[in-house]
Amino acid sequence: MGTDNVEWAGEFFKPIFDPVLHPALAVLFAAMGLVYAGKFVVTRGNLNNEAQYAAVASAALGLATIFEKENK
């Protein structure tokens, strides 16, 4: 029972895991989080705490990934 011919299960998604793309993905996900936070503010009006949390978490994730990449 050898594993010589077994390919990585995520081979199709390999470009996504390329470290060169991590800053771009971080910015994309941060922007998505900010849009989601904005949707809460516009549609529900009274969920300011949740919207602020989503915005801060998204921005922090994006910035942390970018700064982590620059420090390597």
N, CA, C and O atoms as a Tripos MOL2 file, in Angstrom:
@<TRIPOS>MOLECULE
protein
  288   287    72     0     0
PROTEIN
NO_CHARGES

@<TRIPOS>ATOM
      1 N           0.8470   -1.1780    0.0000 N.3       1 MET1
      2 CA          0.0000    0.0000    0.0000 C.3       1 MET1
      3 C           0.8940    1.2430    0.0000 C.2       1 MET1
      4 O           1.1220    1.8530    1.0450 O.2       1 MET1
      5 N           1.3920    1.6080   -1.1730 N.am      2 GLY2
      6 CA          2.2630    2.7760   -1.2740 C.3       2 GLY2
      7 C           1.4790    4.0440   -1.5430 C.2       2 GLY2
      8 O           0.3420    4.0100   -2.0150 O.2       2 GLY2
      9 N           2.1040    5.1440   -1.2380 N.am      3 THR3
     10 CA          1.4580    6.4430   -1.4620 C.3       3 THR3
     11 C           2.2140    7.2570   -2.4970 C.2       3 THR3
     12 O           2.0850    8.4810   -2.5430 O.2       3 THR3
     13 N           3.0090    6.5800   -3.3350 N.am      4 ASP4
     14 CA          3.8260    7.2910   -4.3100 C.3       4 ASP4
     15 C           2.9910    8.0200   -5.3600 C.2       4 ASP4
     16 O           3.3760    9.1040   -5.8000 O.2       4 ASP4
     17 N           1.8730    7.4590   -5.7650 N.am      5 ASN5
     18 CA          1.0630    8.0500   -6.8200 C.3       5 ASN5
     19 C          -0.0740    8.9170   -6.3020 C.2       5 ASN5
     20 O          -0.9010    9.3860   -7.0840 O.2       5 ASN5
     21 N          -0.1250    9.1340   -5.0010 N.am      6 VAL6
     22 CA         -1.2090    9.9200   -4.4220 C.3       6 VAL6
     23 C          -0.8630   11.4010   -4.5310 C.2       6 VAL6
     24 O           0.1850   11.8380   -4.0560 O.2       6 VAL6
     25 N          -1.7410   12.1620   -5.1540 N.am      7 GLU7
     26 CA         -1.5450   13.5980   -5.2610 C.3       7 GLU7
     27 C          -2.1680   14.2910   -4.0640 C.2       7 GLU7
     28 O          -3.0300   13.7430   -3.3770 O.2       7 GLU7
     29 N          -1.7130   15.4900   -3.8380 N.am      8 TRP8
     30 CA         -2.2650   16.2980   -2.7600 C.3       8 TRP8
     31 C          -3.7280   16.5910   -3.0660 C.2       8 TRP8
     32 O          -4.0600   16.9740   -4.1880 O.2       8 TRP8
     33 N          -4.6010   16.4160   -2.0870 N.am      9 ALA9
     34 CA         -6.0370   16.5890   -2.3030 C.3       9 ALA9
     35 C          -6.3800   18.0060   -2.7350 C.2       9 ALA9
     36 O          -7.3740   18.2150   -3.4310 O.2       9 ALA9
     37 N          -5.5830   18.9710   -2.3390 N.am     10 GLY10
     38 CA         -5.8520   20.3680   -2.6860 C.3      10 GLY10
     39 C          -5.0550   20.8660   -3.8650 C.2      10 GLY10
     40 O          -4.8860   22.0750   -4.0240 O.2      10 GLY10
     41 N          -4.5590   19.9640   -4.7020 N.am     11 GLU11
     42 CA         -3.7220   20.3630   -5.8350 C.3      11 GLU11
     43 C          -4.4210   21.3870   -6.7300 C.2      11 GLU11
     44 O          -3.7800   22.2970   -7.2560 O.2      11 GLU11
     45 N          -5.7220   21.2380   -6.9000 N.am     12 PHE12
     46 CA         -6.4780   22.1670   -7.7390 C.3      12 PHE12
     47 C          -6.4280   23.5850   -7.1800 C.2      12 PHE12
     48 O          -6.4700   24.5550   -7.9360 O.2      12 PHE12
     49 N          -6.3360   23.7070   -5.8460 N.am     13 PHE13
     50 CA         -6.3490   25.0170   -5.2030 C.3      13 PHE13
     51 C          -4.9490   25.5280   -4.8740 C.2      13 PHE13
     52 O          -4.8060   26.5130   -4.1500 O.2      13 PHE13
     53 N          -3.9240   24.8730   -5.3930 N.am     14 LYS14
     54 CA         -2.5510   25.2370   -5.0520 C.3      14 LYS14
     55 C          -2.2360   26.7150   -5.2920 C.2      14 LYS14
     56 O          -1.5550   27.3090   -4.4570 O.2      14 LYS14
     57 N          -2.6890   27.3440   -6.3800 N.am     15 PRO15
     58 CA         -2.3860   28.7690   -6.5550 C.3      15 PRO15
     59 C          -2.9210   29.6460   -5.4240 C.2      15 PRO15
     60 O          -2.3310   30.6850   -5.1260 O.2      15 PRO15
     61 N          -4.0240   29.2500   -4.7890 N.am     16 ILE16
     62 CA         -4.5890   30.0500   -3.7040 C.3      16 ILE16
     63 C          -3.6610   30.0430   -2.5000 C.2      16 ILE16
     64 O          -3.5770   31.0340   -1.7750 O.2      16 ILE16
     65 N          -2.9680   28.9410   -2.2810 N.am     17 PHE17
     66 CA         -2.0930   28.8240   -1.1240 C.3      17 PHE17
     67 C          -0.7000   29.3820   -1.3810 C.2      17 PHE17
     68 O           0.1440   29.3520   -0.4860 O.2      17 PHE17
     69 N          -0.4400   29.8880   -2.5800 N.am     18 ASP18
     70 CA          0.8550   30.4700   -2.9040 C.3      18 ASP18
     71 C           1.0800   31.6950   -2.0220 C.2      18 ASP18
     72 O           0.2490   32.6030   -2.0290 O.2      18 ASP18
     73 N           2.1690   31.7520   -1.2680 N.am     19 PRO19
     74 CA          2.4020   32.8790   -0.3600 C.3      19 PRO19
     75 C           2.4330   34.2360   -1.0520 C.2      19 PRO19
     76 O           2.1720   35.2550   -0.4140 O.2      19 PRO19
     77 N           2.7450   34.2680   -2.3430 N.am     20 VAL20
     78 CA          2.7680   35.5390   -3.0600 C.3      20 VAL20
     79 C           1.3770   36.1700   -3.0920 C.2      20 VAL20
     80 O           1.2530   37.3950   -3.1230 O.2      20 VAL20
     81 N           0.3360   35.3470   -3.0840 N.am     21 LEU21
     82 CA         -1.0330   35.8510   -3.1670 C.3      21 LEU21
     83 C          -1.6340   36.2170   -1.8190 C.2      21 LEU21
     84 O          -2.7140   36.8060   -1.7780 O.2      21 LEU21
     85 N          -0.9710   35.8900   -0.7180 N.am     22 HIS22
     86 CA         -1.5590   36.1240    0.5970 C.3      22 HIS22
     87 C          -1.9260   37.5830    0.8630 C.2      22 HIS22
     88 O          -3.0170   37.8350    1.3760 O.2      22 HIS22
     89 N          -1.0610   38.5700    0.5370 N.am     23 PRO23
     90 CA         -1.4790   39.9660    0.7670 C.3      23 PRO23
     91 C          -2.7140   40.3520   -0.0390 C.2      23 PRO23
     92 O          -3.5940   41.0450    0.4720 O.2      23 PRO23
     93 N          -2.7880   39.9110   -1.2840 N.am     24 ALA24
     94 CA         -3.9520   40.2390   -2.1100 C.3      24 ALA24
     95 C          -5.2110   39.5930   -1.5480 C.2      24 ALA24
     96 O          -6.2730   40.2150   -1.5270 O.2      24 ALA24
     97 N          -5.0980   38.3550   -1.0960 N.am     25 LEU25
     98 CA         -6.2520   37.6890   -0.4940 C.3      25 LEU25
     99 C          -6.6620   38.3690    0.8030 C.2      25 LEU25
    100 O          -7.8520   38.4750    1.0990 O.2      25 LEU25
    101 N          -5.6850   38.8300    1.5810 N.am     26 ALA26
    102 CA         -6.0040   39.5140    2.8320 C.3      26 ALA26
    103 C          -6.7790   40.7930    2.5630 C.2      26 ALA26
    104 O          -7.7510   41.0890    3.2570 O.2      26 ALA26
    105 N          -6.3550   41.5550    1.5580 N.am     27 VAL27
    106 CA         -7.0660   42.7860    1.2140 C.3      27 VAL27
    107 C          -8.4660   42.4590    0.7060 C.2      27 VAL27
    108 O          -9.4270   43.1500    1.0450 O.2      27 VAL27
    109 N          -8.5860   41.4200   -0.0970 N.am     28 LEU28
    110 CA         -9.8940   41.0130   -0.6070 C.3      28 LEU28
    111 C         -10.8340   40.6440    0.5290 C.2      28 LEU28
    112 O         -11.9780   41.0970    0.5610 O.2      28 LEU28
    113 N         -10.3600   39.8220    1.4650 N.am     29 PHE29
    114 CA        -11.2110   39.4050    2.5750 C.3      29 PHE29
    115 C         -11.5270   40.5660    3.5070 C.2      29 PHE29
    116 O         -12.6280   40.6370    4.0530 O.2      29 PHE29
    117 N         -10.5680   41.4820    3.6970 N.am     30 ALA30
    118 CA        -10.8380   42.6530    4.5250 C.3      30 ALA30
    119 C         -11.9270   43.5080    3.8810 C.2      30 ALA30
    120 O         -12.8260   43.9930    4.5670 O.2      30 ALA30
    121 N         -11.8450   43.6920    2.5670 N.am     31 ALA31
    122 CA        -12.8680   44.4700    1.8690 C.3      31 ALA31
    123 C         -14.2270   43.7920    1.9680 C.2      31 ALA31
    124 O         -15.2440   44.4610    2.1470 O.2      31 ALA31
    125 N         -14.2500   42.4730    1.8530 N.am     32 MET32
    126 CA        -15.5210   41.7560    1.9830 C.3      32 MET32
    127 C         -16.1050   41.9430    3.3790 C.2      32 MET32
    128 O         -17.3140   42.1220    3.5280 O.2      32 MET32
    129 N         -15.2590   41.9040    4.3920 N.am     33 GLY33
    130 CA        -15.7260   42.1180    5.7610 C.3      33 GLY33
    131 C         -16.2710   43.5150    5.9680 C.2      33 GLY33
    132 O         -17.2640   43.7030    6.6710 O.2      33 GLY33
    133 N         -15.6200   44.5040    5.3530 N.am     34 LEU34
    134 CA        -16.1010   45.8780    5.4810 C.3      34 LEU34
    135 C         -17.4450   46.0550    4.7790 C.2      34 LEU34
    136 O         -18.3180   46.7620    5.2830 O.2      34 LEU34
    137 N         -17.6160   45.4270    3.6340 N.am     35 VAL35
    138 CA        -18.9040   45.4830    2.9360 C.3      35 VAL35
    139 C         -19.9830   44.8180    3.7810 C.2      35 VAL35
    140 O         -21.1030   45.3200    3.8750 O.2      35 VAL35
    141 N         -19.6460   43.6920    4.3920 N.am     36 TYR36
    142 CA        -20.5970   42.9890    5.2620 C.3      36 TYR36
    143 C         -20.9760   43.8670    6.4540 C.2      36 TYR36
    144 O         -22.1440   43.9290    6.8360 O.2      36 TYR36
    145 N         -19.9880   44.5450    7.0390 N.am     37 ALA37
    146 CA        -20.2700   45.4500    8.1550 C.3      37 ALA37
    147 C         -21.1720   46.5920    7.6980 C.2      37 ALA37
    148 O         -22.0990   46.9790    8.4090 O.2      37 ALA37
    149 N         -20.9000   47.1260    6.5200 N.am     38 GLY38
    150 CA        -21.7400   48.1950    5.9840 C.3      38 GLY38
    151 C         -23.1660   47.7380    5.7430 C.2      38 GLY38
    152 O         -24.1130   48.4970    5.9510 O.2      38 GLY38
    153 N         -23.3170   46.5010    5.3050 N.am     39 LYS39
    154 CA        -24.6610   45.9570    5.0900 C.3      39 LYS39
    155 C         -25.4510   45.9300    6.3940 C.2      39 LYS39
    156 O         -26.6410   46.2410    6.4050 O.2      39 LYS39
    157 N         -24.8000   45.5630    7.4870 N.am     40 PHE40
    158 CA        -25.4730   45.5650    8.7870 C.3      40 PHE40
    159 C         -25.9480   46.9670    9.1530 C.2      40 PHE40
    160 O         -27.0710   47.1500    9.6220 O.2      40 PHE40
    161 N         -25.0860   47.9480    8.9350 N.am     41 VAL41
    162 CA        -25.4400   49.3190    9.3100 C.3      41 VAL41
    163 C         -26.6200   49.8120    8.4860 C.2      41 VAL41
    164 O         -27.5390   50.4350    9.0190 O.2      41 VAL41
    165 N         -26.5950   49.5310    7.1810 N.am     42 VAL42
    166 CA        -27.6430   50.0430    6.2970 C.3      42 VAL42
    167 C         -28.9600   49.3000    6.4870 C.2      42 VAL42
    168 O         -30.0180   49.9250    6.5660 O.2      42 VAL42
    169 N         -28.9060   47.9730    6.5600 N.am     43 THR43
    170 CA        -30.1530   47.2050    6.5710 C.3      43 THR43
    171 C         -30.7830   47.0690    7.9440 C.2      43 THR43
    172 O         -32.0060   46.9860    8.0560 O.2      43 THR43
    173 N         -29.9730   47.0440    8.9850 N.am     44 ARG44
    174 CA        -30.5420   46.8030   10.3060 C.3      44 ARG44
    175 C         -30.4000   47.9840   11.2420 C.2      44 ARG44
    176 O         -31.1120   48.0700   12.2420 O.2      44 ARG44
    177 N         -29.5090   48.8770   10.9420 N.am     45 GLY45
    178 CA        -29.4020   50.1320   11.6710 C.3      45 GLY45
    179 C         -28.9840   50.0540   13.1230 C.2      45 GLY45
    180 O         -28.2310   50.9130   13.5790 O.2      45 GLY45
    181 N         -29.4310   49.0800   13.8560 N.am     46 ASN46
    182 CA        -29.1730   49.0490   15.2910 C.3      46 ASN46
    183 C         -28.0960   48.0430   15.6840 C.2      46 ASN46
    184 O         -27.9240   47.7670   16.8710 O.2      46 ASN46
    185 N         -27.3850   47.5020   14.7400 N.am     47 LEU47
    186 CA        -26.3530   46.5150   15.0460 C.3      47 LEU47
    187 C         -24.9590   47.1370   14.9420 C.2      47 LEU47
    188 O         -24.0570   46.5660   14.3290 O.2      47 LEU47
    189 N         -24.8000   48.2940   15.5370 N.am     48 ASN48
    190 CA        -23.5330   49.0080   15.4240 C.3      48 ASN48
    191 C         -22.3680   48.2310   16.0210 C.2      48 ASN48
    192 O         -21.2730   48.2350   15.4600 O.2      48 ASN48
    193 N         -22.5880   47.5660   17.1500 N.am     49 ASN49
    194 CA        -21.4890   46.8140   17.7570 C.3      49 ASN49
    195 C         -21.0030   45.6940   16.8450 C.2      49 ASN49
    196 O         -19.7970   45.4980   16.6940 O.2      49 ASN49
    197 N         -21.9200   44.9670   16.2450 N.am     50 GLU50
    198 CA        -21.5360   43.8860   15.3500 C.3      50 GLU50
    199 C         -20.8350   44.4300   14.1060 C.2      50 GLU50
    200 O         -19.8580   43.8510   13.6340 O.2      50 GLU50
    201 N         -21.3360   45.5390   13.5830 N.am     51 ALA51
    202 CA        -20.7240   46.1400   12.4050 C.3      51 ALA51
    203 C         -19.3220   46.6420   12.7190 C.2      51 ALA51
    204 O         -18.4030   46.4590   11.9200 O.2      51 ALA51
    205 N         -19.1530   47.2670   13.8680 N.am     52 GLN52
    206 CA        -17.8250   47.7450   14.2550 C.3      52 GLN52
    207 C         -16.8690   46.5720   14.4420 C.2      52 GLN52
    208 O         -15.7140   46.6310   14.0210 O.2      52 GLN52
    209 N         -17.3490   45.5180   15.0680 N.am     53 TYR53
    210 CA        -16.5060   44.3410   15.2710 C.3      53 TYR53
    211 C         -16.0760   43.7570   13.9260 C.2      53 TYR53
    212 O         -14.9040   43.4290   13.7390 O.2      53 TYR53
    213 N         -17.0090   43.6270   12.9960 N.am     54 ALA54
    214 CA        -16.6770   43.0740   11.6800 C.3      54 ALA54
    215 C         -15.6740   43.9570   10.9550 C.2      54 ALA54
    216 O         -14.7420   43.4490   10.3330 O.2      54 ALA54
    217 N         -15.8510   45.2670   11.0270 N.am     55 ALA55
    218 CA        -14.9380   46.1870   10.3490 C.3      55 ALA55
    219 C         -13.5400   46.1250   10.9530 C.2      55 ALA55
    220 O         -12.5510   46.0450   10.2250 O.2      55 ALA55
    221 N         -13.4580   46.1630   12.2620 N.am     56 VAL56
    222 CA        -12.1500   46.1360   12.9210 C.3      56 VAL56
    223 C         -11.4510   44.7990   12.6960 C.2      56 VAL56
    224 O         -10.2520   44.7600   12.4200 O.2      56 VAL56
    225 N         -12.1970   43.7110   12.8140 N.am     57 ALA57
    226 CA        -11.5960   42.3930   12.6030 C.3      57 ALA57
    227 C         -11.1090   42.2300   11.1700 C.2      57 ALA57
    228 O         -10.0370   41.6690   10.9450 O.2      57 ALA57
    229 N         -11.8730   42.7080   10.2020 N.am     58 SER58
    230 CA        -11.4760   42.6020    8.8010 C.3      58 SER58
    231 C         -10.2240   43.4140    8.5260 C.2      58 SER58
    232 O          -9.2830   42.9300    7.8960 O.2      58 SER58
    233 N         -10.2180   44.6470    8.9990 N.am     59 ALA59
    234 CA         -9.0560   45.5060    8.7840 C.3      59 ALA59
    235 C          -7.8240   44.9350    9.4800 C.2      59 ALA59
    236 O          -6.7320   44.9420    8.9110 O.2      59 ALA59
    237 N          -7.9900   44.4460   10.6970 N.am     60 ALA60
    238 CA         -6.8580   43.8870   11.4380 C.3      60 ALA60
    239 C          -6.2960   42.6550   10.7390 C.2      60 ALA60
    240 O          -5.0800   42.4870   10.6570 O.2      60 ALA60
    241 N          -7.1710   41.7990   10.2370 N.am     61 LEU61
    242 CA         -6.7160   40.6060    9.5290 C.3      61 LEU61
    243 C          -5.9260   40.9820    8.2820 C.2      61 LEU61
    244 O          -4.8470   40.4440    8.0350 O.2      61 LEU61
    245 N          -6.4680   41.9020    7.5040 N.am     62 GLY62
    246 CA         -5.7820   42.3290    6.2880 C.3      62 GLY62
    247 C          -4.4390   42.9690    6.5710 C.2      62 GLY62
    248 O          -3.4410   42.6380    5.9300 O.2      62 GLY62
    249 N          -4.4070   43.8860    7.5280 N.am     63 LEU63
    250 CA         -3.1540   44.5660    7.8520 C.3      63 LEU63
    251 C          -2.1300   43.6140    8.4510 C.2      63 LEU63
    252 O          -0.9460   43.6930    8.1240 O.2      63 LEU63
    253 N          -2.5670   42.7270    9.3120 N.am     64 ALA64
    254 CA         -1.6360   41.7770    9.9290 C.3      64 ALA64
    255 C          -0.9850   40.8880    8.8780 C.2      64 ALA64
    256 O           0.2110   40.6050    8.9550 O.2      64 ALA64
    257 N          -1.7590   40.4540    7.9090 N.am     65 THR65
    258 CA         -1.1980   39.5910    6.8710 C.3      65 THR65
    259 C          -0.2190   40.3510    6.0000 C.2      65 THR65
    260 O           0.8290   39.8200    5.6300 O.2      65 THR65
    261 N          -0.5510   41.5910    5.6690 N.am     66 ILE66
    262 CA          0.3510   42.3960    4.8430 C.3      66 ILE66
    263 C           1.6390   42.6970    5.5920 C.2      66 ILE66
    264 O           2.7240   42.5480    5.0290 O.2      66 ILE66
    265 N           1.5450   43.1160    6.8470 N.am     67 PHE67
    266 CA          2.7420   43.4360    7.6160 C.3      67 PHE67
    267 C           3.5780   42.1960    7.8890 C.2      67 PHE67
    268 O           4.8060   42.2720    7.9210 O.2      67 PHE67
    269 N           2.9320   41.0630    8.0830 N.am     68 GLU68
    270 CA          3.6540   39.8150    8.3050 C.3      68 GLU68
    271 C           4.4520   39.4590    7.0600 C.2      68 GLU68
    272 O           5.5830   38.9820    7.1590 O.2      68 GLU68
    273 N           3.8730   39.6860    5.8990 N.am     69 LYS69
    274 CA          4.5520   39.3920    4.6400 C.3      69 LYS69
    275 C           5.7400   40.3230    4.4460 C.2      69 LYS69
    276 O           6.7860   39.8850    3.9690 O.2      69 LYS69
    277 N           5.6050   41.6100    4.8070 N.am     70 GLU70
    278 CA          6.6850   42.5720    4.6360 C.3      70 GLU70
    279 C           7.8450   42.2900    5.5800 C.2      70 GLU70
    280 O           8.9910   42.5900    5.2460 O.2      70 GLU70
    281 N           7.5780   41.7260    6.7430 N.am     71 ASN71
    282 CA          8.6230   41.4800    7.7300 C.3      71 ASN71
    283 C           9.4320   40.2220    7.4570 C.2      71 ASN71
    284 O          10.4140   39.9590    8.1510 O.2      71 ASN71
    285 N           9.0420   39.4490    6.4690 N.am     72 LYS72
    286 CA          9.8000   38.2230    6.1600 C.3      72 LYS72
    287 C          10.9390   38.5290    5.2330 C.2      72 LYS72
    288 O          11.6900   37.6280    4.8590 O.2      72 LYS72
@<TRIPOS>BOND
     1     1     2 1
     2     2     3 1
     3     3     4 2
     4     3     5 am
     5     5     6 1
     6     6     7 1
     7     7     8 2
     8     7     9 am
     9     9    10 1
    10    10    11 1
    11    11    12 2
    12    11    13 am
    13    13    14 1
    14    14    15 1
    15    15    16 2
    16    15    17 am
    17    17    18 1
    18    18    19 1
    19    19    20 2
    20    19    21 am
    21    21    22 1
    22    22    23 1
    23    23    24 2
    24    23    25 am
    25    25    26 1
    26    26    27 1
    27    27    28 2
    28    27    29 am
    29    29    30 1
    30    30    31 1
    31    31    32 2
    32    31    33 am
    33    33    34 1
    34    34    35 1
    35    35    36 2
    36    35    37 am
    37    37    38 1
    38    38    39 1
    39    39    40 2
    40    39    41 am
    41    41    42 1
    42    42    43 1
    43    43    44 2
    44    43    45 am
    45    45    46 1
    46    46    47 1
    47    47    48 2
    48    47    49 am
    49    49    50 1
    50    50    51 1
    51    51    52 2
    52    51    53 am
    53    53    54 1
    54    54    55 1
    55    55    56 2
    56    55    57 am
    57    57    58 1
    58    58    59 1
    59    59    60 2
    60    59    61 am
    61    61    62 1
    62    62    63 1
    63    63    64 2
    64    63    65 am
    65    65    66 1
    66    66    67 1
    67    67    68 2
    68    67    69 am
    69    69    70 1
    70    70    71 1
    71    71    72 2
    72    71    73 am
    73    73    74 1
    74    74    75 1
    75    75    76 2
    76    75    77 am
    77    77    78 1
    78    78    79 1
    79    79    80 2
    80    79    81 am
    81    81    82 1
    82    82    83 1
    83    83    84 2
    84    83    85 am
    85    85    86 1
    86    86    87 1
    87    87    88 2
    88    87    89 am
    89    89    90 1
    90    90    91 1
    91    91    92 2
    92    91    93 am
    93    93    94 1
    94    94    95 1
    95    95    96 2
    96    95    97 am
    97    97    98 1
    98    98    99 1
    99    99   100 2
   100    99   101 am
   101   101   102 1
   102   102   103 1
   103   103   104 2
   104   103   105 am
   105   105   106 1
   106   106   107 1
   107   107   108 2
   108   107   109 am
   109   109   110 1
   110   110   111 1
   111   111   112 2
   112   111   113 am
   113   113   114 1
   114   114   115 1
   115   115   116 2
   116   115   117 am
   117   117   118 1
   118   118   119 1
   119   119   120 2
   120   119   121 am
   121   121   122 1
   122   122   123 1
   123   123   124 2
   124   123   125 am
   125   125   126 1
   126   126   127 1
   127   127   128 2
   128   127   129 am
   129   129   130 1
   130   130   131 1
   131   131   132 2
   132   131   133 am
   133   133   134 1
   134   134   135 1
   135   135   136 2
   136   135   137 am
   137   137   138 1
   138   138   139 1
   139   139   140 2
   140   139   141 am
   141   141   142 1
   142   142   143 1
   143   143   144 2
   144   143   145 am
   145   145   146 1
   146   146   147 1
   147   147   148 2
   148   147   149 am
   149   149   150 1
   150   150   151 1
   151   151   152 2
   152   151   153 am
   153   153   154 1
   154   154   155 1
   155   155   156 2
   156   155   157 am
   157   157   158 1
   158   158   159 1
   159   159   160 2
   160   159   161 am
   161   161   162 1
   162   162   163 1
   163   163   164 2
   164   163   165 am
   165   165   166 1
   166   166   167 1
   167   167   168 2
   168   167   169 am
   169   169   170 1
   170   170   171 1
   171   171   172 2
   172   171   173 am
   173   173   174 1
   174   174   175 1
   175   175   176 2
   176   175   177 am
   177   177   178 1
   178   178   179 1
   179   179   180 2
   180   179   181 am
   181   181   182 1
   182   182   183 1
   183   183   184 2
   184   183   185 am
   185   185   186 1
   186   186   187 1
   187   187   188 2
   188   187   189 am
   189   189   190 1
   190   190   191 1
   191   191   192 2
   192   191   193 am
   193   193   194 1
   194   194   195 1
   195   195   196 2
   196   195   197 am
   197   197   198 1
   198   198   199 1
   199   199   200 2
   200   199   201 am
   201   201   202 1
   202   202   203 1
   203   203   204 2
   204   203   205 am
   205   205   206 1
   206   206   207 1
   207   207   208 2
   208   207   209 am
   209   209   210 1
   210   210   211 1
   211   211   212 2
   212   211   213 am
   213   213   214 1
   214   214   215 1
   215   215   216 2
   216   215   217 am
   217   217   218 1
   218   218   219 1
   219   219   220 2
   220   219   221 am
   221   221   222 1
   222   222   223 1
   223   223   224 2
   224   223   225 am
   225   225   226 1
   226   226   227 1
   227   227   228 2
   228   227   229 am
   229   229   230 1
   230   230   231 1
   231   231   232 2
   232   231   233 am
   233   233   234 1
   234   234   235 1
   235   235   236 2
   236   235   237 am
   237   237   238 1
   238   238   239 1
   239   239   240 2
   240   239   241 am
   241   241   242 1
   242   242   243 1
   243   243   244 2
   244   243   245 am
   245   245   246 1
   246   246   247 1
   247   247   248 2
   248   247   249 am
   249   249   250 1
   250   250   251 1
   251   251   252 2
   252   251   253 am
   253   253   254 1
   254   254   255 1
   255   255   256 2
   256   255   257 am
   257   257   258 1
   258   258   259 1
   259   259   260 2
   260   259   261 am
   261   261   262 1
   262   262   263 1
   263   263   264 2
   264   263   265 am
   265   265   266 1
   266   266   267 1
   267   267   268 2
   268   267   269 am
   269   269   270 1
   270   270   271 1
   271   271   272 2
   272   271   273 am
   273   273   274 1
   274   274   275 1
   275   275   276 2
   276   275   277 am
   277   277   278 1
   278   278   279 1
   279   279   280 2
   280   279   281 am
   281   281   282 1
   282   282   283 1
   283   283   284 2
   284   283   285 am
   285   285   286 1
   286   286   287 1
   287   287   288 2
@<TRIPOS>SUBSTRUCTURE
     1 MET1         2 RESIDUE 1 A MET
     2 GLY2         6 RESIDUE 1 A GLY
     3 THR3        10 RESIDUE 1 A THR
     4 ASP4        14 RESIDUE 1 A ASP
     5 ASN5        18 RESIDUE 1 A ASN
     6 VAL6        22 RESIDUE 1 A VAL
     7 GLU7        26 RESIDUE 1 A GLU
     8 TRP8        30 RESIDUE 1 A TRP
     9 ALA9        34 RESIDUE 1 A ALA
    10 GLY10       38 RESIDUE 1 A GLY
    11 GLU11       42 RESIDUE 1 A GLU
    12 PHE12       46 RESIDUE 1 A PHE
    13 PHE13       50 RESIDUE 1 A PHE
    14 LYS14       54 RESIDUE 1 A LYS
    15 PRO15       58 RESIDUE 1 A PRO
    16 ILE16       62 RESIDUE 1 A ILE
    17 PHE17       66 RESIDUE 1 A PHE
    18 ASP18       70 RESIDUE 1 A ASP
    19 PRO19       74 RESIDUE 1 A PRO
    20 VAL20       78 RESIDUE 1 A VAL
    21 LEU21       82 RESIDUE 1 A LEU
    22 HIS22       86 RESIDUE 1 A HIS
    23 PRO23       90 RESIDUE 1 A PRO
    24 ALA24       94 RESIDUE 1 A ALA
    25 LEU25       98 RESIDUE 1 A LEU
    26 ALA26      102 RESIDUE 1 A ALA
    27 VAL27      106 RESIDUE 1 A VAL
    28 LEU28      110 RESIDUE 1 A LEU
    29 PHE29      114 RESIDUE 1 A PHE
    30 ALA30      118 RESIDUE 1 A ALA
    31 ALA31      122 RESIDUE 1 A ALA
    32 MET32      126 RESIDUE 1 A MET
    33 GLY33      130 RESIDUE 1 A GLY
    34 LEU34      134 RESIDUE 1 A LEU
    35 VAL35      138 RESIDUE 1 A VAL
    36 TYR36      142 RESIDUE 1 A TYR
    37 ALA37      146 RESIDUE 1 A ALA
    38 GLY38      150 RESIDUE 1 A GLY
    39 LYS39      154 RESIDUE 1 A LYS
    40 PHE40      158 RESIDUE 1 A PHE
    41 VAL41      162 RESIDUE 1 A VAL
    42 VAL42      166 RESIDUE 1 A VAL
    43 THR43      170 RESIDUE 1 A THR
    44 ARG44      174 RESIDUE 1 A ARG
    45 GLY45      178 RESIDUE 1 A GLY
    46 ASN46      182 RESIDUE 1 A ASN
    47 LEU47      186 RESIDUE 1 A LEU
    48 ASN48      190 RESIDUE 1 A ASN
    49 ASN49      194 RESIDUE 1 A ASN
    50 GLU50      198 RESIDUE 1 A GLU
    51 ALA51      202 RESIDUE 1 A ALA
    52 GLN52      206 RESIDUE 1 A GLN
    53 TYR53      210 RESIDUE 1 A TYR
    54 ALA54      214 RESIDUE 1 A ALA
    55 ALA55      218 RESIDUE 1 A ALA
    56 VAL56      222 RESIDUE 1 A VAL
    57 ALA57      226 RESIDUE 1 A ALA
    58 SER58      230 RESIDUE 1 A SER
    59 ALA59      234 RESIDUE 1 A ALA
    60 ALA60      238 RESIDUE 1 A ALA
    61 LEU61      242 RESIDUE 1 A LEU
    62 GLY62      246 RESIDUE 1 A GLY
    63 LEU63      250 RESIDUE 1 A LEU
    64 ALA64      254 RESIDUE 1 A ALA
    65 THR65      258 RESIDUE 1 A THR
    66 ILE66      262 RESIDUE 1 A ILE
    67 PHE67      266 RESIDUE 1 A PHE
    68 GLU68      270 RESIDUE 1 A GLU
    69 LYS69      274 RESIDUE 1 A LYS
    70 GLU70      278 RESIDUE 1 A GLU
    71 ASN71      282 RESIDUE 1 A ASN
    72 LYS72      286 RESIDUE 1 A LYS
